[in-house]
Amino acid sequence: MTVLRLHNTLTRKKEDFVPIDPDHVRVYACGPTVYGRIHVGNARPIVVFDVLVRLLRLRHSKVTYVRNITDVDDKINVRASERGIQIDELCAETIETFHQDTARLGALAPDIEPRATHHIAEMQAMITTLIEKGHAYEADGHVLFQVSTMDHYGALSKRSMDDMIAGARVEVAPYKREPADFILWKPSSDDQPGWDSPWGRGRPGWHIECSAMAKTYLGEVFDIHAGGLDLIFPHHENEIAQSCCAHDQLKMAHYWLHNGFVTMNDEKMSKSLGNIISVTDAADQYRGETLRAALLSAHYRAPLDLSDSAMRDARNGLDRLYRAVGDIVFDADKIDAGFTDCLLDDLNTPAAIARLHELARLANKGDTSAAIALKASASVLGLLQQDAESWAKAGDAATDVATADGMDDAAIDALIEARKQARANRDFAKADEIRDQLTDAGIILEDSADGTVWRRR
């Protein structure tokens, strides 16, 4: 069996994946902070690590996938105040829309989706342990982690202390012993979320949330921790510090995976640039599966420019794959070995997609086994999950003139039937006129010995 190899951020090299327990692989990924709808940059780790989990489940009898929800954070407080609604209402609304967006992306639900506010007791227990072991201290209503007490702090980000202090935009505060010390617990005012604690009413810092939730569901040391490149420092670096020092371990996770940034037309996504596009808007315009395919079109560690051109390429690629697979019956045991080998090489999704197109080429030449392998293999990427006819007829708002004209499926079918009758009557001018009408409406006809099928452009 080909070995799975993953690029480990901790070592900066590609390594064979050797799970702690081959019968139970444990994976943690950082989830959303729920103050607004996720954008296409947020969608990339959701899709990429969904593929990772699907691949792991092909090879291991049990995989536990944990992806958290951060529902206590100052950004949430600010957004709720701006909208004039309660924090609980904002969180509930945002979690619901998050689930809608992940469903449109075709992402499987994690096995466990813990909410930070449900694990305050575990966070307080870990903070208490860190204080008792001399790694944290209380000051002016705050509890802070003392970075100097950890010998290998910075091992993940490979930064010097000076660089880390500068990169973290460290808050200057008189209660800190050292500039790089970070908050584990902070006081809450009456109008802020807060919980009683040994250090007064307050709320947790961001980093301690993930440490506590990961330990609760995956143990002190687990296999894979995943997230975006922007989380390496300070979030993941601080998670490691807290977890290792609290549990007297050298590692929190054996493998650290990080996906690259998404850009929009060669510009990094930025609220200040105004080029943030929500998953909802992108899926409305192009369809969720198209967005998913586009997010998988580049290697997960590389930058991805999600331009209109990239989205069109992804849609056209899916059109070709759906036409090749047709109405073939799904068989989960027929995944193509060459396709799997691509994914086993550090989730090389561009190579895996190229292999799907090779299978499509063979299927179009009448190779039924290639069509079966195509459908089975694509499922590992979460693609080709619809039947081909539904995909062809659905269209998308970006190119579907028919949608604007109000031409529904029944109207299209009626015109095709009229064209068929015109051809039977040898009224070819009328038949061509109907074809042109459909073409102008964004409908593509494909004639064969079995009849005419249509799809939206």
Order of alpha helices (4+ residues) and beta strands (2+ residues): beta-beta-beta-alpha-beta-alpha-alpha-alpha-beta-beta-alpha-beta-beta-alpha-beta-alpha-beta-beta-beta-alpha-alpha-beta-alpha-alpha-alpha-alpha-alpha-alpha-alpha-alpha-beta-beta
